[in-house]
Amino acid sequence: MRRSIIPPLIFGLVGTAILLSLGFWQLRRMEWKEAMLAEIQSGIDAAPQALPADPDPSMKYMPVLVSGETTGQEILVLSGSKERGGGYNVISAFETDDGRRILLDRGFIDQDQRREDRPPAALRVRGNLHWPQEKGSATPEPDLAAGIWFARDVPAMAGMLGTEPVLVVAAAAEGETQGVVPIPVSIEGVPNSHLSYAVQWFLFAATCAGMTLWFIWRIRRRTY
């Protein structure tokens, strides 16, 4: 073996090994994320319980049962999907049977239902505690004149409607639903891109190995 090919060979082998190790690390991260998501889904699907006395974000996704009445005060959060089209999530102030005021994400209405009257309504709701992280630096401030918000911001919504900073997202509702369709909490929006990252690292490794072989071939060709 000629000395001239030793440095690029070592460099190529080390580089390829590092890139491969990064790819396998992403695969392990993918397995960890899948296990975490399965645990979250298990928690979402668990048997519901009474609303805790002092909920906090560590209880995110906890399934609960609440019974009481909406107050008629609500916030409309711009929403929609390919299946449902454009519309709004209805966030209502909700007074429980034991006198607490909380936020209730009742679910989805379409554009045509925006101006419909939704007076106080008695409801029994099975849902999940949630503290969405939807507001970012680029999120517009609420259009208070139009009554439209662009993200679910629990503290801000609680301040607006005069409730505890506690949000229950309805999975199912019994009573006067007023045409609002529940959208249960799910893990669909939780990203898990580790497989695509792993594929990228493996492609980089293949490229590094290929370029190393090509470079060595060029060196050997020049020496003959």
Secondary structure, DSSP 8 states (H G I E B T S, - for coil): --GGGHHHHHHHHHHHHHHHHHHHHHHHHHHHHHHHHHHHHHHHTS--EE--SS--GGGTT-EEEEEEEEEEEEEEEEEEETTTEEEEEEEEEEEETTS-EEEEEEEEEEGGGTTS-----EEEEEEEE-------TT----BTTTTEESS--HHHHHHHHT--S-EEEEEEEEE--TT-B-----STTS---HHHHHHHHHHHHHHHHHHHHHHHHHHHHHH-
